[in-house]
Amino acid sequence: MTWLLRGVRWMRWYVRELTDESAYERYVAHVRKDHPAATVLSRRAFERMRTDRQESDPRQGFRCC
Amino acid sequence: MRRADPRSIAVWTVVALVGATGWTVLALARDEEVSAAWMVAAALGSYAIAYRFYSKFIAYRVLRVDARRATPAERLDNGIDYHPTDRRVLLGHHFAAIAGAGPLVGPVLAAQMGYLPGTIWIVVGVIFAGAVQDMVVLFFSTRRDGKSLGQMARDEIGPFGGAAALLAAFAIMIILLGVLALVIVNALAESPWGTFSIAMTIPIALLMGFYLRVLRPGRVSEVSLIGIALLLIALVAGRWVAESSLADTFTLAPSTLVVWLVAYGFVASILPVWMLLAPRDYLSTFMKIGTILLLALGVLVTLPTLKMDPVTDFASRGDGPVFAGSLFPFVFITIACGALSGFHALISSGTTPKMIQKETQVRMIGYGSMLMESAVAIMALVAASIIDPGLYFAMNAPAGVVGDTVQEASKAVAGFGYSISPAELAQAAKNVEESSLLSRTGGAPTLAVGVSEIFSKVTGGSMRAFWYHFAIMFEALFILTALDAGTRVGRFMLQDMLGNVYKPFRNVSWKPGLILTSAAVTGLWGYFLWVGVHEPLGGINQLFPIFGIANQLLAAVALTVCTTLLVKSGRLKWAWITAVPLAWDATVTLTASWQKVFSGDRRVGFFTQRSIYQDAIDDGKVLPPAKSMDDMHTIVTNSTVDGVLSAVLALLIVIVIVDAARVCYRHISDPEASRLSEAPFVESRLTAPAGLFPTPEEKREALEKADSLEKAEPTR
């Protein structure tokens, strides 16, 4: 059973990383560690900022033919 | 000298034997049907050996990747676009970004020459050209903080060559979008099932976008699951719609679809990213990875037999109905993605370098992903080669040649030297619940028939129509996403160029400029789409070679930049690893452009075509396949545009190559005078394995690192 559980956990981790669902946690960890004085954006504000960045430079995350 | 371990020698000998057996069976097969298993064995055996030996040689001897050097992801980590990403995740990311419709379409069209030329080019091309290009671009861009290919061309070659490269990239983007849109139109025309399911993806994506923006921001996995479930419902519902009174509403003529697609492209590209583009992208990525895995599994489980000839007569005669011209050079430009694709250089030099943890991983991410894409191309070739050749040619020849009825088509196919009865043609269409499969050019429908053949062997015959539309949906989904994203990138390039003339254009959020440039880009690819749909000689037949030339010319730009960088960074001795593929690519592409411009064969040369039809117009005659004087004028206009375009593209690339040769010559004669814009060395503090599986040393290193961290921060 443990290997099955580990497999499921690994898949969940992989999918979250691949889709960048984990981007917010990564960002919070980054701000807390490197800029402790800065305010941390809420998840809603963070996700908005992320799509707005893609808006201003569409080459980010571009896919090929 | 390191002594090789006997077990490793044994393993690699077996791998080499498997690959060699595959090639031998494929090469010696005459008049008997060969199992696709041999094609898979030949490809996988060759990939394994190339990855183990050639890519290792390039990484450690030529590029001299340095595990001690910090990558941009580590140095510039901002938690958002620059961040060290796990190599297995990045492999998925990079692969999803490079593999799209390209590796699925090109090999299907090239199957008209038989399966052997395509297989050889896909495997040999990827090993010595495509994967090398992706890996070397990735390496140099990583050393330059993730600079784009255009910027590297400007910095390392000069403003003149850089501007030519940028202009070429823009032109290529437009042609790519026009041709991809044409593939969609050919797949969805007169097909209520397909049109309905694809139309439904728009409300599904809007719903997902709303969910992610308002209801639960950032919960991508759950919203993707909801989206995929809705997508499958839409797919099943498509059949009900096709059988109901609504069928007429969704049965659209090609020219109506063109209007819809252009309108869609324009509106989608000015909507905010979160509304349509981002959610569609999640859907298409999941569908893409899922379907490719299923297809690989299907091919391995069913191991179908190849029905196409190894090499057809069209290879030497050059009069094939799918695209004109002989094996050399046209197979090498028809199959771009999967063997060598210039577009990948845009991915390898943009997003991926900002996320890579270690320089040593360029081998796995750059070379490895490209081998995976090549495997996808091989599967597409398998899918195209297992269907009846008669059906293949009836589906892929232009409408003017095949005719409108199954009887005419059966005769036309007999004229190509293959046979299929009218009843069989009608049955093939009925099997997938389409009104007709005649002249469904563009590759997507053929691939879908092949895929439905493979999948229905696993799931039973009744599912055949479902799988056909599943495959169509899967291709249409990411082509539509590419139209939206590509229009945005084209617009960005145009805004940048116009910004030099009129400043406000450079501000990408300036609304009037945004709408104007979006309209210009959609208008440009819309023009090619319109032309392609109304081309009496067949849109794919005329436009696909230009698309291939364009894509391979972009590869020439990328390989030129790589070669220049190898020379300038003191690796002159090894510059051949990109210079040889560059020489091959330039020869193939410039020969193809030359033939497209100057050939006296009217099927190949655009200007010969033009003058023949112009002379006929002057004499008041209508030449088939044109049906009216209007058709004749259309042919004359299109041939002129296509001919001029082929010439201009070739010229741009010659400029880039000559300018780069000048820079290399200057460097060799006076190394002190040239300047290399590499980011300075910073010691890396990360430890991460180079390959998929960590070696014992890498494991030990990781453990030591964890120990020392524990000592430094005892509270943790």
Interface residues (C-beta under 8 A of the other chain):
Chain A: Y14 V15 R16 E17 L18 T19 D20 E21 A23 Y24 R26 Y27 A29 H30 V31 R43 R44 F46 E47 R48 R50 T51 D52 R53 Q54 E55 S56 D57 P58 R59 Q60 G61 F62 R63 C64 C65
Chain B: D77 N78 G79 I80 D81 H83 T85 D86 R88 V89 G92 H93 A96 A97 I98 A99 G100 A101 G102 S148 L176 L180 L212 R213 P217 G218 R219 V220 S221 S224 P272 V273 W274 L277 A278 D281 Y282 T285 C337 S341 F343 H344 L346 I347 G350 T351 F478 T481 A482 A485 R488 V489 R491 F492 V508 S509 N551
